[in-house]
Amino acid sequence: MSSSSLLSFSLCLLLLCHVSQAQFGSSQESPFQSSRRSVSTRDECQIERLNALEPTRTVRSEAGITDYFDEDNEQFRCAGVSAIRRVIEPRGLLLPSMSNAPRLVYIVQGRGMVGLVMPGCPETFQSFQRSEQYEREEGERHRRSKDEHQKVYQFQEGDVLAVPNGFAYWCYNDGENPVVAITVLDTSNDANQLDRSHRQFLLAGRQEEGRQRYRREESIKENILRGFGTELLAAAFGIDMELARKLQCRDDTRGEIVRAENGLQVLRPSRREEEERKSINGLEETYCSMKIKQNIGDPRRADVFNPRGGRITTLNSEKLPILRFIQMSAERVVLYRNAMVSPHWNINAHSIMYCTGGRGRVEVADDKGETVFDGELRRGQLLIVPQNYAVLERAGSEGFQFVSIKTSDRAMVSSIVGKTSAFRGMPEEVLMNSYRISRDEARRVKLTRGDEVAIFAPRRESRAEA
């Protein structure tokens, strides 16, 4: 009898855990669960030389610009990612679309609003639009005058936006200055069941192709509704043929970023209301209420701070749970004049560095101990540092700011020198025998940087030289 009771209790406990995981979103039960798969061929990361990269093609729209980095470059093939930079002018609307790969978007400049449609979730926001019909009519027409939609988020400079693959996404610039955003897409994520190329599926408009791998001539990307017959499309929506043709955007030449001449009037929470929601922890979040953004530009959020060197702010799935499902994370580094980041390597991720301000010298060493990059990274340039490659960054005279998008939701870094570093954790005897140095020299190697962690302030001689 006791065995039967124990079995019943165990089954109930198992069921309770399963329900809890389903509600709160475990990585096993998530509807957008993903993980990175290994590279298809082992020679994709046999890189002899890294280069600072800039966009290779620019596509202009009515109210903005889209810059494409060459995803066929060996650095992108090694990391299994693609990158896009967009500039959205004031009152510019990035038309709704979806992608085959999850992405992180970093807002370099500007502010605006963004919408991410969660499949299966209710429309919990209501925007009321007044019109002549609204004033004249009552009853059913009166009740239909409200516009119901899913939540709209406000964003600002320094925000990171997480967008799962296959989710409809749009963006609008409601500020007075252009919005500049760098987007990194993880095309090697298991959530992408197509090939390892970025594919954007437009839900509206039509756009000149951003890249053509096999052809040089210009090509137009139509929205997905254009691929349906007009008659069936009209039947599916329950509308007339003329309106169905408008949805197919046959004669639309505005591109993927269009201008909303009268602005965009939609209901959205105030910044204060969004701040209040930040107290919610991961367990209290459900699939439909998950936060999709967090700011890493605010100095108060810094994880590492050196008053004479700079700061580092990290964003992982512990801080933003949705990152657990798209398997990506971000890091923001601000270096003051001549300061440097401790030599380090990324333990479990590739790092896609994008310079947002200033300039800095970067050196990268591979597994053969050879220098694969020794150069300057300037504003607007991108550098991919493969997993485990050792990297050293030093700011120039005007400082150095960059954001790193990483291909793991809990990217880990191992510093070579400084407190909590690899060298600091080794016995002096190991260093003495490894490098054929004296005990005094071993102690200097271990302890000269004192309690500095990750960011090193410039030495006095460095400031004198500058």
Long-range contacts (C-beta under 8 A, 24 or more apart in sequence): 23-286, 24-282, 24-283, 24-285, 24-286, 25-285, 25-286, 25-287, 25-290, 25-321, 25-324, 25-325, 27-324, 27-325, 30-287, 30-324, 30-325, 31-119, 31-287, 32-102, 32-164, 32-165, 32-166, 32-167, 32-191, 32-325, 32-326, 33-191, 33-325, 34-102, 34-164, 34-165, 34-189, 34-190, 34-191, 34-325, 34-326, 34-327, 35-189, 35-190, 35-327, 36-80, 36-186, 36-188, 36-189, 36-190, 36-327, 36-407, 36-408, 37-188, 37-189, 37-190, 39-78, 39-80, 39-188, 40-196, 44-74, 44-77, 44-78, 45-78, 45-386, 47-74, 47-75, 47-78, 47-366, 47-372, 47-386, 48-372, 49-372, 49-373, 50-75, 50-364, 50-372, 50-373, 50-383, 50-384, 50-385, 51-75, 51-373, 51-383, 52-373, 52-375, 52-376, 52-377, 52-378, 52-381, 52-382, 52-383, 53-381, 53-382, 53-383, 53-384, 54-380, 54-381, 54-382, 55-85, 57-210, 57-211, 59-207, 59-208, 59-209, 59-210, 59-255, 60-255, 61-207, 61-254, 61-255, 61-256, 61-257, 61-258, 62-92, 62-254, 62-255, 62-257, 62-258, 62-259, 63-88, 63-89, 63-91, 63-92, 63-93, 63-254, 63-257, 63-258, 63-259, 64-88, 64-89, 64-92, 64-94, 64-178, 64-255, 64-257, 65-257, 66-210, 66-256, 66-257, 68-210, 68-211, 69-382, 70-211, 71-187, 71-197, 71-198, 71-211, 72-213, 75-384, 76-384, 77-196, 78-350, 78-384, 78-386, 79-188, 79-350, 79-352, 79-384, 79-386, 79-407, 80-186, 80-187, 80-188, 80-196, 80-350, 80-407, 81-184, 81-185, 81-186, 81-187, 81-188, 81-350, 81-352, 81-384, 81-405, 81-407, 82-184, 82-185, 82-187, 82-197, 82-198, 83-182, 83-183, 83-184, 83-185, 83-352, 83-354, 83-382, 84-182, 84-183, 84-185, 84-198, 84-210, 85-180, 85-181, 85-182, 85-183, 85-380, 86-179, 86-180, 86-181, 86-183, 86-257, 87-178, 87-179, 87-180, 88-112, 88-171, 88-172, 88-173, 88-178, 88-179, 88-181, 88-257, 89-173, 89-178, 89-257, 89-259, 90-173, 90-174, 90-175, 90-176, 90-177, 90-178, 91-173, 91-174, 91-259, 91-260, 91-261, 91-263, 91-264, 92-172, 92-173, 92-179, 92-257, 92-258, 92-259, 92-260, 93-170, 93-171, 93-172, 93-173, 93-257, 93-258, 93-259, 93-260, 93-264, 94-170, 94-171, 94-172, 94-256, 94-257, 95-170, 95-202, 95-203, 95-204, 95-205, 95-256, 95-257, 95-258, 96-168, 96-169, 96-170, 96-202, 96-203, 96-204, 97-168, 97-169, 97-170, 97-200, 97-201, 97-202, 97-203, 97-204, 97-256, 98-165, 98-166, 98-167, 98-168, 98-169, 98-200, 98-201, 98-203, 99-163, 99-165, 99-166, 99-169, 99-185, 99-198, 99-199, 99-200, 99-201, 100-165, 100-166, 100-187, 100-192, 100-193, 100-194, 100-198, 100-199, 100-201, 101-165, 101-185, 101-186, 101-187, 101-189, 101-191, 101-192, 101-198, 101-199, 102-162, 102-163, 102-164, 102-165, 102-185, 102-186, 102-189, 102-191, 102-325, 102-326, 102-327, 102-328, 103-162, 103-163, 103-165, 103-183, 103-184, 103-185, 103-186, 103-326, 103-328, 104-160, 104-161, 104-162, 104-163, 104-183, 104-184, 104-326, 104-328, 104-330, 104-405, 105-160, 105-161, 105-163, 105-181, 105-182, 105-183, 106-159, 106-160, 106-161, 106-181, 106-182, 106-183, 106-330, 106-354, 106-403, 106-405, 107-155, 107-156, 107-157, 107-158, 107-159, 107-160, 107-161, 107-179, 107-180, 107-181, 108-157, 108-180, 108-181, 108-182, 108-356, 108-403, 109-157, 109-177, 109-178, 109-179, 109-180, 110-156, 110-157, 110-173, 110-175, 110-177, 110-178, 110-179, 110-180, 111-154, 111-155, 111-156, 111-157, 111-173, 111-174, 111-175, 111-179, 112-154, 112-155, 112-171, 112-172, 112-173, 112-174, 112-175, 112-179, 113-152, 113-153, 113-154, 113-155, 113-171, 113-172, 113-174, 113-264, 113-266, 113-268, 114-152, 114-153, 114-155, 114-161, 114-169, 114-170, 114-171, 114-172, 114-292, 114-293, 115-149, 115-150, 115-151, 115-152, 115-153, 115-168, 115-169, 115-170, 115-171, 116-150, 116-153, 116-163, 116-167, 116-168, 116-169, 116-292, 117-150, 117-167, 117-168, 117-169, 118-150, 118-167, 118-287, 118-288, 118-290, 119-166, 119-167, 120-288, 121-150, 121-287, 121-288, 122-150, 122-288, 123-148, 123-149, 123-150, 124-150, 124-151, 125-149, 125-150, 125-151, 125-152, 125-266, 125-267, 125-268, 126-267, 127-265, 127-266, 127-267, 129-265, 147-266, 149-266, 149-267, 151-268, 151-269, 152-266, 152-267, 152-268, 152-269, 153-268, 153-274, 153-292, 153-293, 154-268, 154-269, 154-271, 154-274, 155-293, 156-295, 157-297, 158-295, 158-296, 158-297, 158-298, 158-332, 159-293, 159-294, 159-295, 159-296, 159-297, 160-293, 160-294, 160-295, 160-296, 160-315, 160-320, 160-330, 161-292, 161-293, 162-292, 162-293, 162-320, 162-322, 162-323, 162-326, 162-328, 163-292, 163-326, 164-191, 164-322, 164-325, 164-326, 165-189, 165-191, 165-192, 165-326, 166-191, 168-203, 172-260, 172-264, 174-263, 174-264, 182-354, 182-382, 182-403, 184-328, 184-352, 184-405, 186-326, 186-327, 186-328, 186-407, 188-407, 189-326, 189-327, 191-326, 202-256, 204-247, 204-249, 205-249, 205-252, 205-254, 205-255, 205-256, 205-258, 206-249, 206-252, 206-253, 206-255, 207-255, 207-256, 208-255, 222-248, 222-249, 223-248, 223-249, 225-249, 226-250, 282-318, 282-321, 285-321, 290-321, 290-322, 291-320, 291-321, 291-322, 292-322, 293-320, 294-319, 294-320, 296-330, 296-331, 296-332, 296-403, 297-332, 299-334, 304-453, 304-454, 304-455, 305-455, 306-339, 306-452, 306-455, 306-456, 306-457, 307-457, 308-336, 308-339, 308-457, 308-458, 309-335, 309-336, 309-339, 309-340, 309-452, 309-455, 309-456, 309-457, 309-458, 310-334, 310-335, 310-336, 310-339, 310-395, 310-399, 310-455, 311-455, 312-341, 312-454, 312-455, 316-409, 316-410, 316-411, 317-409, 317-410, 318-410, 323-409, 324-409, 326-409, 327-407, 327-408, 327-409, 328-405, 328-406, 328-407, 328-408, 328-409, 329-405, 329-406, 329-408, 329-409, 329-410, 329-411, 330-403, 330-404, 330-405, 330-406, 331-403, 331-404, 331-406, 331-411, 332-401, 332-402, 332-403, 332-404, 333-393, 333-400, 333-401, 333-402, 333-403, 333-404, 334-399, 334-400, 334-401, 335-360, 335-393, 335-394, 335-395, 335-399, 335-400, 335-401, 335-455, 336-395, 336-399, 336-457, 336-458, 337-395, 337-396, 337-397, 337-398, 337-399, 337-458, 337-463, 337-466, 338-394, 338-395, 338-396, 338-397, 338-458, 338-462, 338-463, 338-466, 339-394, 339-395, 339-455, 339-456, 339-457, 339-458, 340-392, 340-393, 340-394, 340-395, 340-455, 340-456, 340-458, 341-392, 341-393, 341-394, 341-454, 341-455, 341-456, 342-415, 342-416, 342-417, 342-418, 342-421, 342-449, 342-452, 342-453, 342-454, 342-455, 342-456, 343-390, 343-391, 343-392, 343-415, 343-416, 343-417, 344-390, 344-391, 344-392, 344-413, 344-414, 344-415, 344-416, 344-454, 345-387, 345-388, 345-389, 345-390, 345-391, 345-413, 345-414, 345-416, 346-385, 346-387, 346-388, 346-389, 346-406, 346-411, 346-412, 346-413, 347-387, 347-388, 347-411, 347-412, 347-413, 347-414, 348-387, 348-408, 348-410, 348-411, 348-412, 349-387, 349-406, 349-407, 349-408, 349-411, 349-412, 350-384, 350-385, 350-386, 350-387, 350-406, 350-407, 351-384, 351-385, 351-391, 351-404, 351-405, 351-406, 351-411, 352-382, 352-383, 352-384, 352-404, 352-405, 352-406, 352-407, 353-377, 353-382, 353-383, 353-384, 353-385, 353-402, 353-403, 353-404, 354-381, 354-382, 354-402, 354-403, 354-404, 354-405, 355-379, 355-380, 355-381, 355-382, 355-400, 355-401, 355-402, 356-401, 356-402, 356-403, 357-399, 357-400, 357-401, 358-395, 358-396, 358-398, 358-399, 358-400, 358-401, 359-395, 359-396, 359-398, 359-400, 360-393, 360-394, 360-395, 360-396, 360-400, 360-402, 361-393, 361-394, 361-396, 362-391, 362-392, 362-393, 362-394, 363-391, 363-392, 364-389, 364-390, 364-391, 364-392, 365-389, 365-390, 365-391, 377-402, 390-416, 397-466, 413-454, 415-453, 415-454, 417-445, 417-449, 418-449, 418-452, 418-453, 418-454, 418-456, 419-449, 419-450, 419-451, 419-452, 419-453, 420-453
